[in-house]
Amino acid sequence: MSSASAANASIGVGIFSGRSTASAPSSDVVFLIGMRVNRLFAFRKWMHVSAAMPRMLRELYANPELGFLGGETLLNWRGVTSMQYWKSFEHLHAYAHARDAAHLPAWAAFHRAIGRDGSVGIWHETYLIEANHSESIYAYMPPWGLSRAFGRIPITSVNDRARQRVEGA
């Protein structure tokens, strides 16, 4: 057994030994979207809202032509965040406005269920990232974040420093 195989075996299935970085995309969009429970006892309202994202994610994973590249779902106190990667802002915008996609009905359902009562908050942030303007490092991690969306490459002397990875040296 090679030393890399031995390291992977001792760490766990799917965890890459050593350090790696994400394959640098030409450009991409990082989209963060989430919900926050403002009234803990409004269980029916926030459960209804929280059910919308899994439906949208299933649709996006099943239809790669929509431009969704992958993502992670993160639980936090009082909420859930979906960290997503998209091919372009145009793909993200088109999905958000597509009449035959799951997003618009979910948005309308949110307004019907929550209205202006504030029991559940929703939010999103969109970041446009140009080539050679992002940096990542993963140490003893399974595919995660950018590396899951774009693939991973090992850290070598050519990309050992953050500045090298950002500048594409």
N, C-alpha and C positions, 0 to 999 in steps of 0.2 A: 504494500500500500504506500503510495507517495505521501510526502509530508503534508501536502495540501489536502489530500483525501483523508488523512488521519486527522487533520485539524477540523475539517468539515464534519467528520464522524463524531468527534468529541464535542463539537459546538451544538449541532442539531441539524436536522434535515432542512435544506433550503437556505441555510445561513452561509454566506461566503466568508472564508477566512481572509484575513488581511484587510487592506484598504482598497477601495475602489471609488470611482467617480462616475457620474452619469455621462453617457455619450452626449457630446454637445449638440443640441438641436440648432438648426439654422435660425429659427425663432419659434417662440411658442407663447402660449397664454397660460398663466396660472390663475385659476378661478377659485376663490374661497367662498363658500356659501354655507349658511347655517341657520339654526333656530335657537332661541333662548326661551326657556320656560320662565315667565315672569310671575305667574300665579300657580304655585305647586298643586293646589287643590282643584285646579281647572283641568283635571286629568283628561276628560273627554276631548277637550279642545286641543291640548298639545299632543295627544296620541294621534288624533286625526291629521294634524299638520306633519308629525314625524313620519307618517306612513307614505307621504308623497315622494320623498327622495329615493327610497329603494325602488319604486316603480320607474322613476326617471333613469336611475342608474342601470337597471336591467335593460331598458330600451336603448340606452347609449352603448352599453357593452355589446348588445345584439346587432347594432347597426354602425359599424366603424366608419362608414361613409359620411356620418354626421360630423366627424372631426374630433370626437372625444377620444383621447389617448389613454386615459386611465386615471386612477385617483386613489385616495385613501379616505376612510371615514374615521373620524376622531370623536370620542365621547369626552365631554367636559362637564364640569359642574353646571347643572341647569341647561345643558344643551348638547347639540351635535353639530360638528363641522364636517363638511365634505371638501377636501382639498383635491382639486381637479386640474388636469392638464389637457389642453386643447391645441389642435393644429394651428388655429388662427382665431382672431377676434371675430372675423366674418363667420366662421363655423359656429362659434358660441352664440353670436347674435342671431344667426339664422335659426338655430335650435330654439332659442328663447321665444322667437316670434312665429314658429311654425304652427299652423292651425291643426295639423294632423299629428302633432307630437304631444307627449304627456305634460309638458311644462305649462302651457296656457290653461288647461283645465285645472291643474293643481293650483295655479295662481288665483284663478276665479274661486275655487273652493276655499282657499285661505281667506279671501275677502268675505265670502258668505259666512264661514264658520267663526272667524275672529272679528272681522269688521274693525272697529276702532276701540275695542274693549281693552286691548293691551295685555291680554292673558298670555300671549305668545308673541315674541319678537322674531323677525327674520331679517337677515342681512346678507350682503355679498360684497366682495372686493374683487376687482379684476386687475391683473398685472400683465402688461405686455413686455415680454423679454426678448431683446434682440440677440443675435448671435454674439457669442463671446462677452455677454453681459450677465452671466450667471455662473455660480460656482457651487459645487457640491462635493461632499465626501461621505463615505459610508465605511464604517469599520465594524466588521463582524455582524453584518446585517443581511437579512433576506432582501430581495428586490423591494425597494421602497421609493416612493416619491418620483422624482425625475428619472431615477435609474430603472424603475419599473416601466415608466412610460416610454423611455427612449433607449433603454439598454444600458449596460454598465461596461466600463473598461477599467483595467487594473491601474493603480497608481504606480508610476515608474519615475525615474529621475527626470523625465521630460515633463511630467505633470504633478510633481511632488509638492509644490507650493500653491497656495490659493491664487496668487497673482498669475502663475503660469496657466492655471485652469481658466481664469477669467479672460486672460489675454489670448488664449488659444495657442500659447507658445509650444 
